[in-house]
């Protein structure tokens, strides 16, 4: 055992989650040996497969079992046979809300040796952070359907933006921008078309900006912001967005950085009153699940984010450096990067690069 030990809930979930989570665990255990700490893993088989057998994503168990953990390490949730809204609202969203994980942090960086689909762009052009509000906004349970199955059928979905919820995620984004060399924060909005919530979002952003005169700010409507990310990724440093807009940008960003299979993510409780949850941006990829060919890099980099959150900053940096070495070397590469390597081969290469 190492000098320090961390209690980590392990939820591989569905599809390739069951392949990349064990791979990332091997990397975290290896770097733990080098930096004298241990991870005390507790396995949870919560998944769509369990839902299919029991009618519950947790098999009837309570997410309160996660409350005493130092972190939650998740693979992917979602699989054919269980509707996406059932799997999401049956596990991920309850965890995010119960443990006040109101910041979804997703770094976007073009890693060395990885090709971007954008012409004439290099690693110096694509390096930004997306801060997504993670507990309210457009992802609300308020609403319903009437007159189902008739010509008069209607569906109503209510967005919820509170001053507490908006201010706390914006404050996190401003503080984060303050730590970056550019000290630049962009707000994603749509106040020209969404008449109540987005003007409120803009007002709170302006009020918060007054408290951070050292941070340069701008804002774009989400449609043109998406275009600018493709045409001018070098314009961006930290982006703060509502739940829905941040969710969309979190897929667009990694796509321009070469592969969603490389993109890590974190659901953070910044006050550390509750465990934070770490999950990659990619989904369960049922089309390649079970073949042993999924790219484990996103899950491994997600592990680095977890280690950084736990205070093991040197170990986290070592994992990132090892990944960069493997990618810069050009091989092995999994299918999403144009190669034929297996999950195991990529994992072994990263562990070797840790030496």
N, C-alpha and C positions, 0 to 999 in steps of 0.2 A: 504494500500500500504506500501511496505517496504521503507527503507531509500534509497535504490538503485534500479534502474529498468533497465532491459536490453531488447532491442528489438530483438525478436527471430522470424525468419520465420519458420513456421511449415509446413513441406511437408511430410505427411504420406506416400504418394505414392501408392504402389500396395500391394496386398496380405496381409500378416501378418503385413506389415507396418501400416495398418489402425488399427491394434489392439495393437501393442507394443508401437507405438508413444503416443497414449493417456495414456497408462499405465505409460510410463516414464515421461510424463508431470505431472501426479499426484505426482510422487516422487519428481520431481524438484520443484513443487509448495510447497510441504510439507517441504522440506529442506529450501526453501526460507523463509517460515514463521519462522523457527527456527533461521535462520541467518540474518534476517531482510533485505532481498532483494526480488524483485519481477521480474517476467518474463512477459514482454508485448508480448503476442503471436499474430502473424498474420498468419492466415490459408491460405494455397495455395493448391488447389486440383489438382495440376499438377501430371499426372499419365498416365499409359497406357489406363485406362478406358476413360480418357478425350481425349486421342489420337484417340481412336476408334470412338468417337463421332464427333471430330472436325478435325482430321488429324494432330493435333499438340499436343506435350506433355504438352504444356503450354496453350492450347486453344487459341493460337494466342497472348498471352500476352508476354511481354519482361522480360527476367531475370534481366534487369536493375531495376526492382521493388525490388530486393533483396539488392541493393547497399547500402542503408542506414540502413540496419539491423546490429546488433552487432554480430549475429551468425545465421546460418542456421541449423535447426534440421530436418534431413531426415530419413525416415524409410527404404523403399526399393523400387527399380524401376525394373520393368520387369514383364510381365505376358503373358500367352499363347494368341496368336492372334496378338501380336505386336512383330515383330522380335527383338531380343536382341540388334542388332546393331542400330536399329531405336530408341529404347528407350534410349540406352546409349548415342548416339550421339545427341539425341533430347533434353537431359536435363543435365545429370550428367557431361559429358565432357565439354559442353559449360560453365557450372557454374565453374568447376575447373579451366578452362583456363581464363575466363573473370575476375575472382577474384584472379588470380595468386596463387591458392592453390597448390603450387608446391611440398609440402610435404604431403604424405599420411602416417600417423603415426598409426601403429597398434601394441598395446601391446599384448604380449602372456604370460600368466601366469597361472599356475595350481593353481586354487583356492582351499582353504581348503574344504574338504568334497566332492570333485569332483574326479572321477576316471579317470585316464589316460589309454589309450589302451596300453601304454608302460609298460612292466613288470618292477617291482622293482624301479619305479620312484616316487618321491614325489615333493611337492611344491618347495623345495629347488633346484630341478634339472631343472625346467622349468620356467624361468623368463627372457624373453628377449623382445626387441623392434625391430620391422621391420620398417625401414624408406624407403619408396618407392618413387621414382621420379614420379611425378604425372601429368606433363604437356607435356612431349614430348616422346622421346625414340621410342619404337616399336608402340605406339598408335598414329600413324600419319595418316592424311588424304591424304597424297601424294601417288599416285599410281592409278591404274585403271585396267580395263579388256578389252581385245581385242578379236575379233572373237568369240563373245559369241554364244554358241549353235553349234559350229563347232568343228571338231576334233583338230583344231589348237588353240582352246580357251586357253587364258593365263591370269593370274592375277599377278600383280606386286604390292608389298607393300613396301614403303620406310620408313626405320627407320630414325629418326632425333635425333642426339645427339649434342648439342651445348656446348661450353665451359661454357657459362653463366649458362645454365640449369644444367649441370653436377656438376659444382663447387658449386652452391648454395645449392643443396641438400646434397652434401658431407660435406659442411661446417656445415650445420645444424646437420648432423649425428655426426660429430666430436665434436661439442659443446655439443650435448646430451650425448655422451659417456663420456665426461669429467665430467659430473655431476653424473655419476654412480660410485658406489664403485669399480667395476672391471676396469673401464676406458679401455674398450676393444671394438674395432670396427672391424667387418668383412665385406668385400666387396664381393658381388655376381657377378660373371663374367662368360664369356664363350669365352675367347679370343683365345682358341685353335681351335675353329670352326667358329667363326664369325670374319672375318678378319679385318674389319675396325673399327666398332663402339666399340667393346669390348676392343681391345688394347688401343683405345683412353680413354675409361673409366678407364682402369688400370693405364694409364699414369697420368691421373688427380688425381686418388686416391693416387698414390705415391707422387705426388707433394704436395697434401694437407696434407699428413701424415707428411711431413717435417716441417709443421707449427705447428704440435701438437705432440711434442716429448714425452709428458706425456701420450699419448693414445697408448696402445698396439694395433697393427693392424695385420690382416691376410686376406687372400682372398682365395676363393674356387670357382671352376667352379660349375655352378648351379646344375649339375647332382649329383656330389658327396656331395655338400652342402645339397641337399635334403635328401640324405642318412644319412649324419651326424646329421641332425636335429632329425631324428628318433632314431638313435643309440646313439648319444651323445648330447642331448639337453643342457646339463650342460656346454658345450663348449662355448655357445653363450651368448652375452650380448646385443649388438646393431648390427644390420645387415643393411647395406645400399645396395639398389638394384635398377636396372632400372625398368621402368614402368611394363613391362611384368613379369620379374622375381619376382619383389616385389608383384605383384598381385597373382602369384602362391604360393609363400611362405606365403602369408597372409591367405590362406586357410589351407595350410599344418600345420602351427603353431597352430592355434586354434584346429585343429583336434587332435593333440597330447596332447593338454591341456584339452581334455575331450569333448568339444562340440563347434561347430561354433556358437551355440545359446548363447554362453557366451562372444563372442569376440567383443569388441568395436573398433571404428576406427574414425579417424579425417582427414579431408582435410584442411591443414593449410596454411594460408598466414602468415609466421612468422613475417613479418614486420608490420602486423596489419594495413596495408593500405586499406585492403578490408575485408569483412566478411569471416570467415572460416566456413566450413560446416562439420557437425558431423553426421556420419552414421555408423551403425554396419556393421560387415563383412558379416553377413548372407544375403541371398537374400529374395525374396518375398514369397518363400515356398508355391506355389499355391496348393500343395497337402493337406495342413492343414489349408489354409486360410479360415476365416469365422467360424471356429469351436471354437474359444476362448481358444485354447490350446497351442498357441505359447509361447515360453519362452521369457519373456520381459527383461531378465537380460542383454543381450548384449546392448539393447537400453538404459537401465538404466545406465549401465557403460559408454556408449557413452555420456549420459547426464552429468556424472561426469567429463568426459574429457572436455566437453563444459564449465562447471562451472570453472574448473581449468584454462582454456584458458581465461575466462572472469575475472579472478582474485579472484574468490570465492574459494580459495584453501581449506579452512576449511570445507566448505559445500561439496566440491568434495570428500574430505577425509571421511566425515561422510557418504556419499552415498556408497562409496566403502566398508567401515566398515560394514554398514548395510547389504549389499549384502553378504559379507563374513560370517556374523553371520547366515544369513538364510541358506546359503549353508552348513556351518559347522554343523548346527543343523540336517541336513539330511532330513528335510521336511518343507514345501511342496516342491515337485519336479515335474517339467513338464516331458512330455514324453521323450524328448531327454536326460534326466538325469535318466531315468528309473522309473519315477513316473507317477502319473495320475492327477497332479494338473492343474488347469486352469491358464490362463494368469492373471485373476483377483486375484486368491488366492496367486500367487507369488508376485503380486504387493502389495497387502494388507500386506503380511508378511514383505516385505522390508520397507514399511512405518512404520509398528509397530516397526521394529528393529531400526529405526531412533530415537525413543524416548529415 
